[in-house]
Amino acid sequence: MAQEPPLNPGDDAVPGAPGTGEDVCPECNGSGTLEGTDCKACGGTGKVTQGIGGG
């Protein structure tokens, strides 16, 4: 059984899922840190997975 990548609180979906794309974390503006610690929304990566398109 394949193990899925962990989700960060700021992710809308699993990375690579159809209809999603990688975006800059809106909480830390892509820096990966807030007030000297890892950003909790993106897990310190500076990136989140967001839904794309409309609907």
C-alpha positions in Angstrom: 0.0 0.0 0.0 1.4 3.4 -1.0 1.9 5.9 1.7 0.5 9.4 1.0 2.5 12.5 1.8 1.5 14.2 5.0 -0.8 17.2 4.7 -0.1 20.5 6.3 -2.9 22.5 7.8 -2.8 25.0 4.9 -3.2 22.3 2.2 -6.6 22.0 0.5 -5.7 18.5 -0.9 -3.0 15.8 -1.2 -0.2 17.1 -3.4 -0.6 15.8 -7.0 -4.3 15.4 -6.7 -6.3 16.3 -9.9 -7.4 19.9 -9.9 -4.7 21.1 -7.4 -1.5 23.0 -7.7 1.3 24.2 -5.5 1.1 27.8 -4.3 3.0 30.2 -2.0 1.8 29.9 1.6 -0.5 32.8 2.4 0.4 32.7 6.1 4.2 33.2 5.8 4.3 34.5 2.2 6.6 31.7 1.2 9.3 32.2 3.8 8.4 29.0 5.7 8.9 30.8 9.0 6.8 33.0 11.3 8.3 34.8 14.2 11.4 32.6 14.1 9.7 29.2 14.0 8.4 27.0 11.2 5.1 28.2 9.8 2.3 25.9 11.0 0.2 26.3 7.9 2.9 25.0 5.5 5.0 23.0 7.8 8.0 25.2 7.1 8.1 24.5 3.4 6.7 27.9 2.3 4.3 26.1 -0.1 0.7 24.8 0.2 -1.4 22.7 -2.2 -4.5 24.6 -3.4 -7.4 23.8 -5.5 -7.2 25.4 -8.9 -9.9 26.4 -11.4 -13.4 27.5 -10.6 -16.5 25.9 -9.6 
